[in-house]
Amino acid sequence: MLVAVSIGAVGVPLGEVWRIVWHHVTGLGPASDDIATDQIVWTFRTPRVVLAALAGAGLALSGGVLQTVVANPLADPTVLGFSYGAALGAVLVITLGGGAALYGLGVPVAAFAGSVVAGALVFRLGRRHGRMAPTRLVLAGVAIGYVFLSATSYIQLRATPTELRTAMFWMLGSVAGAHWHQLPAVATVVVGSTVLLTLFGRRLDVLLAGDETATSLGTDVNRLRTVLLLLSALLTGSVIAVAGGIGFVGLMVPHLVRLTVGVGHRRLLPLSALLGAVHLVLVDLLSRTLNRPDELPLGILTALLGAPFFLWLLHRDKGLD
């Protein structure tokens, strides 16, 4: 993260970055002699890098949980419709809410609300005879996702070129507009969810054995799936609300961790959060350095990295069919 902060249009030595961050966090040590450098490091780059880390951790954690909850290795926030719900809420505000909503809290609040609404609909439609059905959850997520995507596309057709560009950039994900006031809420949700979901690790391990085995071991499978799905929706909505629709992180990172440490969730979930944070910090660094002075949306790069990974995974594990 310190290296990512030091690299940019204006390079800052790593030692200077550490000194500035240390001074602002602890109040100890001398302040930077250059006010402009201090502002670049602390006001612009550090919140951006921290948000990228939080977003990557949250999406990877959510993907790891959802893949177990719905018993589908391809499950992630996009497959279950959470991302499309957030996109609809954000695009509505961007195109109908005016400039004040764009630069205020309108877009994050609308995106979070859209994600929660999508999660509630999937939750409702994914139940069969009062119980959560993994296959129904995936089918409901895909169907709800397409409904929200259609509505979003219709709104975009009626948008002005400026509104359309803003909406598209947001839908593909970006942490360029990160501010310190956005971080406490996201950090609380991501860190709290990481701790809480890791405590559920053994129960998630039981789900891997199948519903019948889990029930015979005393686990209320329906209640557990409900709680985990709600936590995942809250986590995803909080991240997407401030970072936009970033794909493939929740799909790729948990698989990569499983290949390394196995399927035990007490190791899988915290390590997925850590690797997801590192992954998105590096992707954000690439997004602002590959095409200077313009930036690339994060979703373009995560797709470019994620798709080849899954092609390799399919080639490696021919037994997946």
C-alpha positions in Angstrom: 0.0 0.0 0.0 2.9 2.4 0.8 4.5 1.6 -2.6 1.1 2.3 -4.3 0.9 5.6 -2.6 4.4 6.6 -3.7 3.8 5.9 -7.4 1.9 8.3 -9.6 2.2 11.3 -11.9 4.3 12.9 -9.1 6.6 10.3 -7.6 7.2 10.5 -3.9 10.1 8.6 -2.2 8.9 5.7 -0.1 10.5 7.1 3.0 8.7 10.4 2.6 5.4 8.5 2.2 6.0 6.7 5.4 6.9 9.8 7.3 3.8 11.7 6.1 1.4 8.8 6.9 3.0 8.2 10.2 2.7 11.8 11.2 -1.0 12.0 10.2 -1.9 8.7 11.9 0.0 9.1 15.2 0.7 12.8 15.4 4.4 11.9 16.0 7.4 12.9 13.9 7.9 16.0 11.8 5.4 17.0 9.2 6.4 17.2 5.5 8.4 20.3 4.5 6.4 20.4 1.2 2.7 21.2 1.6 1.9 20.0 -1.9 3.6 16.6 -1.3 1.7 16.2 2.0 -1.6 16.9 0.2 -0.8 14.5 -2.6 0.1 11.7 -0.2 -2.5 12.2 2.5 -5.5 13.8 0.9 -5.5 12.2 -2.5 -3.6 8.9 -2.7 -3.8 7.4 0.8 -7.6 7.3 1.0 -7.7 5.9 -2.5 -5.4 3.1 -1.7 -7.1 2.3 1.6 -10.5 2.2 -0.2 -9.1 -0.1 -2.9 -7.8 -2.5 -0.1 -11.2 -2.4 1.7 -13.1 -3.0 -1.5 -10.9 -5.9 -2.6 -11.2 -7.5 0.8 -14.9 -7.1 1.0 -15.6 -8.5 -2.5 -13.3 -11.4 -2.0 -14.8 -12.3 1.3 -18.3 -12.0 0.0 -17.5 -14.2 -3.0 -15.9 -16.9 -0.8 -19.0 -17.0 1.4 -21.6 -17.0 -1.4 -19.8 -19.8 -3.2 -20.4 -22.0 -0.2 -23.9 -20.8 0.6 -25.3 -21.5 -2.8 -23.0 -24.5 -3.4 -21.8 -23.1 -6.7 -18.1 -22.3 -7.5 -19.3 -19.5 -9.9 -21.3 -17.6 -7.4 -20.3 -14.0 -6.6 -22.1 -10.7 -6.0 -22.6 -10.2 -9.7 -24.2 -13.7 -10.3 -26.6 -13.1 -7.4 -27.7 -9.7 -8.7 -26.3 -7.5 -6.0 -24.0 -5.6 -8.3 -26.8 -5.0 -10.9 -29.1 -3.6 -8.2 -26.4 -1.2 -7.0 -25.8 -0.1 -10.6 -29.5 0.7 -11.1 -29.6 2.8 -8.0 -26.5 4.7 -8.9 -27.4 5.3 -12.5 -30.9 6.6 -11.4 -29.2 9.3 -9.2 -26.6 10.2 -11.8 -29.1 10.7 -14.6 -32.0 12.1 -12.5 -30.5 13.5 -9.4 -28.5 16.3 -10.8 -24.9 17.5 -10.0 -25.5 17.9 -6.3 -26.4 14.2 -5.9 -23.4 13.2 -8.0 -20.8 14.9 -5.8 -22.7 14.3 -2.5 -23.9 11.1 -0.8 -26.6 10.4 -3.4 -24.8 7.9 -5.5 -23.4 5.7 -2.6 -26.8 5.7 -0.8 -28.7 4.8 -3.9 -26.2 2.1 -4.8 -26.4 0.6 -1.4 -30.2 0.7 -1.4 -30.3 -1.0 -4.9 -28.0 -3.7 -3.7 -30.1 -4.4 -0.6 -33.3 -4.4 -2.7 -31.7 -6.9 -5.1 -30.6 -9.1 -2.2 -34.0 -9.0 -0.6 -35.7 -10.1 -3.9 -33.2 -12.9 -4.4 -33.7 -13.9 -0.8 -37.5 -14.0 -1.3 -37.4 -15.9 -4.6 -34.7 -18.3 -3.6 -36.9 -19.9 -0.9 -38.8 -23.1 -1.6 -41.3 -24.3 1.0 -39.9 -22.0 3.5 -36.3 -23.2 3.0 -33.3 -21.7 1.1 -32.7 -23.7 -2.1 -29.1 -23.1 -3.5 -30.2 -23.7 -7.1 -33.1 -21.4 -6.8 -30.9 -18.7 -5.3 -28.6 -18.7 -8.3 -31.5 -18.7 -10.8 -33.3 -16.0 -8.9 -30.0 -13.9 -8.8 -29.5 -14.3 -12.6 -33.1 -13.4 -13.3 -33.2 -10.4 -11.0 -29.8 -9.3 -12.3 -31.1 -9.2 -15.9 -34.2 -7.2 -14.8 -32.1 -4.6 -13.1 -29.6 -4.6 -16.0 -32.4 -4.0 -18.5 -33.7 -1.1 -16.5 -30.2 0.4 -16.2 -29.7 0.1 -20.0 -33.0 1.9 -20.7 -32.1 4.7 -18.3 -28.7 5.0 -20.0 -30.3 5.4 -23.4 -32.1 8.5 -22.1 -29.0 10.0 -20.5 -26.9 12.8 -21.8 -23.3 12.0 -23.1 -21.8 13.4 -19.8 -24.2 11.4 -17.6 -23.6 8.3 -19.7 -19.8 8.6 -19.4 -20.1 9.1 -15.6 -22.5 6.1 -15.2 -20.4 3.8 -17.3 -17.2 4.7 -15.4 -19.0 4.1 -12.1 -20.5 0.8 -13.3 -17.0 -0.5 -14.2 -15.6 0.5 -10.8 -13.3 3.2 -9.6 -11.8 4.5 -6.4 -10.5 7.7 -7.9 -12.9 9.9 -5.9 -12.1 8.4 -2.5 -12.4 10.7 0.5 -11.5 10.1 4.1 -15.1 10.6 5.3 -16.2 7.5 3.2 -13.8 5.1 4.8 -15.0 4.7 8.5 -18.3 3.1 7.5 -16.8 0.8 4.9 -13.9 -0.2 7.1 -16.3 -1.0 10.0 -18.4 -3.2 7.7 -15.5 -5.0 6.1 -13.4 -5.6 9.2 -16.5 -6.6 11.3 -17.7 -8.9 8.5 -14.3 -10.6 8.2 -14.2 -11.3 12.0 -17.8 -12.4 12.1 -17.7 -14.6 9.0 -14.5 -16.2 10.2 -16.2 -17.2 13.4 -18.8 -18.9 11.2 -15.9 -20.9 9.6 -16.7 -24.3 11.1 -20.4 -24.0 10.2 -19.5 -23.1 6.7 -17.2 -26.2 6.6 -20.2 -28.3 7.6 -22.2 -26.9 4.6 -19.6 -28.3 2.3 -20.6 -31.8 3.4 -24.2 -31.3 2.1 -27.5 -30.3 3.7 -28.4 -33.7 5.1 -25.0 -34.2 6.8 -25.1 -30.7 8.2 -28.6 -31.2 9.6 -27.6 -34.5 11.1 -24.7 -32.7 12.9 -27.2 -30.2 14.5 -26.9 -27.3 12.1 -30.0 -25.3 11.1 -29.1 -25.1 7.5 -31.9 -22.8 6.4 -31.2 -20.3 9.2 -27.4 -20.4 8.6 -27.9 -19.7 4.9 -30.2 -16.8 5.6 -27.8 -15.2 8.0 -24.8 -15.6 5.7 -26.8 -14.3 2.7 -27.8 -11.2 4.6 -24.3 -10.6 5.8 -23.0 -11.0 2.2 -25.6 -8.6 0.8 -24.7 -6.0 3.5 -21.0 -6.4 2.8 -21.3 -6.2 -1.0 -23.7 -3.2 -0.9 -21.4 -1.3 1.3 -18.4 -1.9 -1.0 -20.2 -1.3 -4.3 -21.8 1.9 -2.9 -18.4 3.6 -2.8 -16.3 1.7 -5.3 -18.7 0.9 -8.1 -19.3 -2.4 -9.9 -16.0 -4.2 -9.8 -16.2 -7.8 -11.2 -14.2 -11.0 -10.9 -12.6 -10.2 -7.5 -15.2 -12.2 -5.6 -15.0 -14.9 -8.2 -11.3 -15.3 -8.7 -9.6 -14.6 -5.3 -11.4 -17.3 -3.2 -10.5 -19.9 -5.8 -6.9 -18.9 -5.8 -6.8 -19.2 -2.0 -8.4 -22.6 -2.1 -5.7 -23.8 -4.4 -3.2 -22.7 -1.8 -4.6 -23.5 1.6 -7.6 -25.8 1.0 -11.3 -25.3 1.7 -11.3 -24.7 5.5 -13.1 -21.4 5.9 -11.2 -20.3 9.0 -8.2 -19.9 6.8 -10.0 -19.3 3.5 -12.0 -16.3 4.5 -9.3 -14.1 6.2 -6.7 -15.0 3.6 -9.2 -14.2 0.8 -9.8 -10.8 2.4 -6.1 -10.2 2.5 -5.4 -11.3 -1.0 -8.4 -9.4 -2.3 -7.0 -6.3 -0.7 -3.6 -6.7 -2.3 -5.1 -7.6 -5.6 -7.2 -4.5 -5.9 -4.5 -2.2 -4.7 -2.3 -3.5 -7.5 -5.1 -3.3 -10.0 -5.8 0.3 -9.0 -2.1 1.2 -9.4 -2.2 -0.2 -12.9 -5.4 1.6 -13.7 -3.8 5.0 -13.1 -0.3 4.3 -14.6 -1.0 2.3 -17.7 -2.7 5.1 -19.7 -1.5 8.3 -18.2 -2.9 10.9 -17.7 -6.2 9.1 -18.2 -7.4 6.3 -15.9 -8.9 3.0 -16.7 -11.9 1.7 -14.8 -11.0 -1.1 -12.4 -13.5 -3.5 -13.9 -11.7 -3.6 -17.2 -8.5 -4.7 -15.6 -10.1 -7.2 -13.2 -11.8 -8.8 -16.1 -8.6 -9.0 -18.1 -6.9 -10.7 -15.2 -9.8 -12.8 -14.1 -11.0 -14.4 -17.3 -7.6 -16.0 -18.2 -7.3 -17.3 -14.7 -10.6 -19.2 -15.1 -9.6 -20.5 -18.5 -6.4 -21.8 -16.8 -8.5 -23.3 -13.9 -10.8 -25.1 -16.3 -7.7 -26.5 -18.2 -6.1 -27.5 -14.9 -9.1 -29.2 -13.3 -10.7 -31.1 -16.1 -12.8 -32.9 -13.5 -14.9 -29.7 -13.0 -17.4 -30.9 -15.7 
